[in-house]
């Protein structure tokens, strides 16, 4: 009877090291609360959607169970800071928790704004636990259409619309 002997590969350790480093960068640096709790949806999270278009930048924050009066929005030095504190209003009941995932306490998120935003014209709404902050772009940074006046045999013809110039990537 022959016996199969498996010898360890020197590459096994490299792969497990790479997986460990990938886990470190995927979790700990993007969300430091994972390191503390092991759960990215626990205390300290404020899920955001940030989108931009030609006219504005919009930030949406999911804040279930938070009252609009408990949210503070500040814009200073090109950075938007959203802060909130959820207040625990219930008294301790007899027994212990089996699962406790509802966040309570203070949460803060900061977003660096792109150049050319008019922070003094920002507006915010809050509906059903969703905060929506809209910050308009300054007219100077919005894309502008430039009309082209073709010339034929030295004569200028009426202007023709040109496609809107898109900002150069980079």
C-alpha positions as CSV (number, residue, x, y, z in Angstrom):
1,X,0.0,0.0,0.0
2,X,1.4,3.4,-1.0
3,X,1.0,6.4,1.2
4,X,0.6,9.9,-0.2
5,X,2.8,12.4,1.6
6,X,2.0,16.0,1.2
7,X,4.8,18.4,1.7
8,X,4.2,22.0,2.7
9,X,4.7,24.5,-0.1
10,X,6.7,27.6,0.6
11,X,4.1,29.5,-1.3
12,X,1.3,28.6,1.2
13,X,2.8,31.0,3.7
14,X,3.0,33.8,1.2
15,X,-0.6,33.4,0.2
16,X,-1.8,33.4,3.8
17,X,0.3,36.5,4.5
18,X,-1.2,38.3,1.4
19,X,-4.7,37.4,2.6
20,X,-3.9,38.8,6.0
21,X,-2.6,42.0,4.5
22,X,-5.6,42.3,2.2
23,X,-7.9,41.9,5.2
24,X,-6.0,44.5,7.1
25,X,-6.3,47.1,4.3
26,X,-9.9,46.2,3.4
27,X,-11.2,46.6,6.9
28,X,-9.0,48.4,9.4
29,X,-7.9,51.4,7.3
30,X,-11.3,52.1,5.7
31,X,-13.2,51.7,8.9
32,X,-11.3,51.8,12.2
33,X,-14.3,50.6,14.1
34,X,-14.0,47.1,12.6
35,X,-10.7,46.8,14.4
36,X,-12.4,47.6,17.7
37,X,-15.7,45.7,17.3
38,X,-15.2,43.3,14.4
39,X,-18.4,44.6,12.8
40,X,-18.4,47.4,10.3
41,X,-22.1,48.2,10.9
42,X,-21.7,48.9,14.6
43,X,-21.1,52.1,16.5
44,X,-19.5,54.8,14.5
45,X,-21.1,54.2,11.2
46,X,-22.9,56.8,9.2
47,X,-23.4,55.4,5.7
48,X,-23.0,58.1,3.0
49,X,-23.7,58.5,-0.7
50,X,-21.8,61.4,-2.3
51,X,-22.5,62.3,-5.9
52,X,-21.8,65.2,-8.2
53,X,-23.1,66.6,-11.4
54,X,-22.5,69.7,-13.5
55,X,-24.5,71.9,-11.1
56,X,-23.9,70.6,-7.6
57,X,-22.5,68.1,-5.1
58,X,-25.0,66.1,-3.1
59,X,-24.3,64.2,0.1
60,X,-26.9,61.8,1.5
61,X,-26.5,60.3,5.0
62,X,-28.5,57.5,6.4
63,X,-29.5,58.5,10.0
64,X,-32.4,56.2,11.1
65,X,-33.8,57.0,14.5
66,X,-32.1,60.5,14.6
67,X,-34.0,63.7,14.9
68,X,-33.1,66.6,12.6
69,X,-32.4,68.8,15.6
70,X,-29.7,66.3,16.7
71,X,-27.7,66.7,13.4
72,X,-25.0,69.4,13.1
73,X,-23.6,70.3,9.6
74,X,-20.5,72.6,9.4
75,X,-18.5,73.6,6.3
76,X,-15.1,75.0,7.1
77,X,-11.9,75.3,5.0
78,X,-13.4,73.2,2.1
79,X,-14.5,70.3,4.4
80,X,-18.0,69.3,5.3
81,X,-18.5,67.8,8.7
82,X,-21.7,65.9,9.7
83,X,-22.1,65.2,13.4
84,X,-24.9,63.6,15.4
85,X,-25.6,62.2,18.7
86,X,-28.3,59.5,19.3
87,X,-29.8,59.7,22.8
88,X,-30.8,56.5,24.6
89,X,-34.2,57.1,26.0
90,X,-35.0,53.7,27.4
91,X,-34.2,52.4,30.8
92,X,-32.3,49.2,31.4
93,X,-34.6,46.2,31.6
94,X,-33.9,43.0,33.3
95,X,-31.9,40.5,31.3
96,X,-29.0,40.7,29.0
97,X,-28.5,41.3,25.3
98,X,-27.9,38.4,23.0
99,X,-27.3,40.8,20.0
100,X,-26.8,44.6,20.3
101,X,-26.2,46.3,17.0
102,X,-28.1,49.5,17.2
103,X,-25.6,52.3,17.4
104,X,-26.0,54.9,20.1
105,X,-23.7,57.8,20.9
106,X,-21.8,60.4,18.8
107,X,-21.0,59.9,15.2
108,X,-19.0,62.3,12.9
109,X,-18.1,62.1,9.2
110,X,-16.0,64.6,7.3
111,X,-15.8,65.0,3.5
112,X,-13.3,67.2,1.6
113,X,-15.1,69.2,-1.0
114,X,-13.8,69.6,-4.6
115,X,-12.7,73.1,-5.7
116,X,-15.3,75.6,-6.8
117,X,-18.2,74.7,-4.5
118,X,-20.4,77.5,-3.0
119,X,-20.7,76.4,0.6
120,X,-22.6,79.5,1.6
121,X,-25.5,78.5,-0.7
122,X,-25.8,74.9,0.6
123,X,-29.2,73.6,1.5
124,X,-30.2,70.5,3.6
125,X,-33.3,68.5,4.0
126,X,-34.1,65.6,6.3
127,X,-36.9,63.1,5.6
128,X,-37.5,59.6,7.0
129,X,-34.0,59.3,8.4
130,X,-32.2,60.5,5.3
131,X,-30.2,63.7,5.4
132,X,-29.7,65.3,2.0
133,X,-27.1,68.1,1.7
134,X,-26.8,69.9,-1.7
135,X,-23.9,72.3,-2.3
136,X,-24.0,74.2,-5.7
137,X,-21.0,74.7,-7.9
138,X,-19.7,78.2,-8.6
139,X,-20.6,79.4,-12.1
140,X,-16.9,79.8,-12.9
141,X,-16.3,76.0,-12.6
142,X,-19.4,74.8,-14.4
143,X,-18.9,73.6,-18.0
144,X,-19.8,76.2,-20.6
145,X,-20.9,75.8,-24.2
146,X,-18.8,77.7,-26.7
147,X,-20.4,78.6,-30.0
148,X,-18.3,78.1,-33.1
149,X,-18.6,80.6,-35.9
150,X,-17.4,78.9,-39.1
151,X,-15.7,80.9,-41.7
152,X,-16.2,80.2,-45.4
153,X,-14.2,82.1,-48.0
154,X,-13.4,84.8,-45.4
155,X,-17.0,85.3,-44.5
156,X,-18.3,84.5,-40.9
157,X,-21.5,82.4,-40.9
158,X,-24.0,82.3,-38.1
159,X,-22.6,80.5,-35.0
160,X,-23.2,76.7,-34.6
161,X,-23.5,75.0,-31.2
162,X,-20.5,73.0,-30.2
163,X,-20.6,70.0,-27.8
164,X,-20.0,71.1,-24.2
165,X,-16.3,70.9,-23.3
166,X,-15.6,68.2,-20.7
167,X,-13.0,68.8,-18.1
168,X,-9.7,67.0,-18.8
169,X,-9.1,63.9,-16.7
170,X,-6.2,64.0,-14.5
